[in-house]
């Protein structure tokens, strides 16, 4: 996928850390994750629009669930995290850590617009 942007490797400090072609993405709301808030991706078999649809469904599932709470707190942070990154320079054979795929797989602008639309639809306050 040519749209994927590399990030800085925490070991060699080069702009050489990229998302693997297959893996798992977990969705975190204020640092917490629901079991249903994760999905598997395969960039060899899925187009980016298919992944966007899956992400939207997972986010909507959370907002729908959270909207039923009586005393809702304002959501301050939403992130899509994966530990399926590798360094093109060979660093981190045991794993480099967990990183956000926002700005790597999904643009910040696109992600933010979806989150804001869902927050409005389900009457949930955001302070991102």
Sine and cosine of phi, psi and omega as CSV:
sin_phi,cos_phi,sin_psi,cos_psi,sin_omega,cos_omega
0.00,0.00,0.89,-0.45,-0.04,-1.00
-0.97,0.25,-0.27,0.96,-0.02,-1.00
-0.98,0.20,-0.23,0.97,-0.02,-1.00
-0.95,0.33,0.73,-0.69,0.02,-1.00
-0.97,-0.26,0.73,-0.69,0.05,-1.00
-0.96,0.29,0.37,-0.93,0.09,-1.00
-0.86,-0.50,0.14,-0.99,0.00,-1.00
-0.96,0.29,0.71,-0.71,0.06,-1.00
-0.98,0.22,0.76,-0.65,0.00,-1.00
-0.96,0.29,-0.13,0.99,0.01,-1.00
-0.98,-0.18,-0.76,0.65,-0.06,-1.00
-0.98,-0.19,-0.14,0.99,0.04,-1.00
0.88,0.47,0.40,0.92,0.11,-0.99
-0.99,-0.15,0.33,-0.95,0.02,-1.00
-0.99,0.11,0.91,0.41,-0.19,-0.98
-0.71,-0.70,0.19,0.98,-0.02,-1.00
-1.00,-0.09,0.87,-0.50,-0.07,-1.00
-0.80,-0.60,0.39,-0.92,0.02,-1.00
-0.96,0.27,0.72,-0.69,0.05,-1.00
-0.91,0.41,0.34,-0.94,-0.04,-1.00
-0.95,0.30,-0.33,0.94,0.03,-1.00
-0.70,-0.71,0.61,-0.80,0.03,-1.00
0.14,-0.99,-0.33,-0.94,-0.06,-1.00
-0.79,-0.62,0.62,-0.79,0.08,-1.00
-0.87,-0.50,0.74,-0.67,0.02,-1.00
-0.92,-0.40,0.63,-0.77,0.00,-1.00
-0.97,-0.22,0.79,-0.61,-0.01,-1.00
-0.89,-0.46,0.73,-0.68,0.09,-1.00
-0.90,-0.43,0.91,-0.42,-0.05,-1.00
0.76,0.65,0.67,0.74,0.07,-1.00
0.99,0.16,0.01,1.00,-0.03,-1.00
-0.92,-0.40,0.50,-0.87,-0.05,-1.00
-0.76,-0.64,0.67,-0.74,0.18,-0.98
-1.00,0.02,0.48,-0.88,0.03,-1.00
-0.84,0.54,-0.60,0.80,-0.02,-1.00
-0.98,0.18,-0.05,1.00,-0.06,-1.00
-1.00,-0.04,0.72,0.69,0.07,-1.00
-0.54,-0.84,0.40,-0.92,0.04,-1.00
-0.47,-0.88,0.45,-0.89,0.01,-1.00
-1.00,-0.04,0.63,-0.78,0.07,-1.00
-0.82,-0.57,0.42,-0.91,0.08,-1.00
-0.59,-0.81,0.99,-0.16,-0.08,-1.00
-0.93,0.38,-0.29,0.96,0.05,-1.00
-0.98,0.22,-0.42,0.91,-0.08,-1.00
-0.89,-0.45,-0.26,0.97,-0.05,-1.00
-0.90,-0.44,0.67,-0.74,0.11,-0.99
-0.99,0.16,0.33,-0.95,-0.03,-1.00
-0.89,0.46,-0.57,0.82,0.02,-1.00
-0.91,0.41,-0.51,0.86,0.07,-1.00
-0.93,0.36,-0.64,0.77,0.03,-1.00
-0.92,0.38,-0.60,0.80,0.06,-1.00
-0.89,0.45,-0.63,0.77,0.03,-1.00
-0.90,0.43,-0.70,0.71,0.02,-1.00
-0.89,0.46,-0.72,0.70,0.01,-1.00
-0.87,0.50,-0.70,0.72,-0.01,-1.00
-0.87,0.49,-0.70,0.71,0.01,-1.00
-0.88,0.48,-0.67,0.74,0.00,-1.00
-0.92,0.39,-0.67,0.74,0.04,-1.00
-0.90,0.43,-0.68,0.73,0.00,-1.00
-0.90,0.44,-0.62,0.78,0.05,-1.00
-0.84,0.54,-0.70,0.72,0.01,-1.00
-0.91,0.41,-0.75,0.66,-0.03,-1.00
-0.88,0.48,-0.65,0.76,0.03,-1.00
-0.89,0.45,-0.71,0.70,0.02,-1.00
-0.89,0.46,-0.74,0.67,-0.06,-1.00
-0.93,0.37,-0.48,0.87,-0.02,-1.00
-0.91,0.42,-0.33,0.94,-0.01,-1.00
-0.99,0.14,-0.16,0.99,0.05,-1.00
-0.93,0.36,0.56,-0.83,0.04,-1.00
-0.99,0.15,-0.68,0.73,-0.03,-1.00
-0.93,-0.37,0.99,0.16,-0.04,-1.00
-0.99,0.12,0.72,-0.69,0.14,-0.99
-1.00,0.04,0.43,-0.90,0.09,-1.00
-0.92,0.40,0.73,-0.68,0.04,-1.00
-0.99,0.15,0.81,-0.58,-0.07,-1.00
-0.96,-0.27,-0.34,0.94,-0.03,-1.00
-0.48,-0.88,0.76,-0.65,0.11,-0.99
-0.77,-0.63,0.76,-0.65,-0.01,-1.00
-0.61,-0.79,0.47,-0.88,0.10,-0.99
-0.94,-0.35,0.90,-0.44,-0.15,-0.99
-0.87,-0.49,0.61,-0.79,0.11,-0.99
-0.64,-0.77,0.53,-0.85,0.13,-0.99
-0.96,-0.28,0.26,0.97,-0.02,-1.00
-0.99,-0.12,0.88,0.48,0.07,-1.00
-0.89,-0.46,0.45,-0.89,0.12,-0.99
-0.63,-0.77,0.42,-0.91,0.02,-1.00
-1.00,-0.09,0.76,-0.65,0.02,-1.00
-0.91,0.41,-0.26,0.97,0.04,-1.00
-1.00,-0.04,0.03,1.00,0.07,-1.00
1.00,0.00,0.13,0.99,0.02,-1.00
-0.95,0.32,0.35,-0.94,0.18,-0.98
0.88,0.48,0.79,0.61,0.00,-1.00
-0.89,0.45,-0.38,0.92,0.05,-1.00
-1.00,-0.07,0.15,0.99,-0.02,-1.00
0.95,-0.31,0.62,-0.79,-0.05,-1.00
-0.99,-0.11,-0.26,0.97,-0.05,-1.00
0.85,-0.53,-0.14,-0.99,-0.01,-1.00
-0.97,-0.25,0.71,-0.70,-0.03,-1.00
-0.70,-0.71,0.39,-0.92,0.05,-1.00
-0.96,0.27,0.62,-0.78,0.09,-1.00
-0.99,-0.11,0.00,1.00,0.09,-1.00
-0.96,0.28,0.81,-0.58,-0.10,-1.00
1.00,-0.02,-0.17,0.99,0.05,-1.00
-0.94,-0.34,-0.85,0.53,0.00,-1.00
-0.99,-0.15,-0.65,0.76,0.02,-1.00
-0.88,-0.48,0.69,-0.72,0.00,-1.00
-0.94,0.35,0.50,-0.87,0.03,-1.00
-0.85,0.52,-0.69,0.73,-0.03,-1.00
-0.88,0.47,-0.72,0.69,0.00,-1.00
-0.90,0.44,-0.74,0.68,-0.02,-1.00
-0.87,0.49,-0.73,0.68,-0.02,-1.00
-0.88,0.47,-0.65,0.76,-0.01,-1.00
-0.91,0.42,-0.63,0.77,0.04,-1.00
-0.91,0.42,-0.73,0.69,-0.02,-1.00
-0.88,0.48,-0.71,0.71,-0.01,-1.00
-0.91,0.41,-0.64,0.77,0.05,-1.00
-0.89,0.46,-0.70,0.71,0.00,-1.00
-0.92,0.38,-0.63,0.78,0.03,-1.00
-0.88,0.47,-0.67,0.74,0.05,-1.00
-0.91,0.42,-0.70,0.72,-0.03,-1.00
-0.88,0.48,-0.63,0.78,-0.07,-1.00
-0.97,-0.22,0.19,0.98,0.08,-1.00
0.82,0.57,0.80,0.60,0.02,-1.00
-0.88,-0.48,0.73,-0.68,-0.02,-1.00
-0.99,0.17,0.67,-0.74,0.06,-1.00
-0.86,-0.51,0.55,-0.83,0.15,-0.99
-0.61,-0.79,0.92,0.39,-0.10,-0.99
-0.99,0.10,0.00,0.00,0.00,0.00
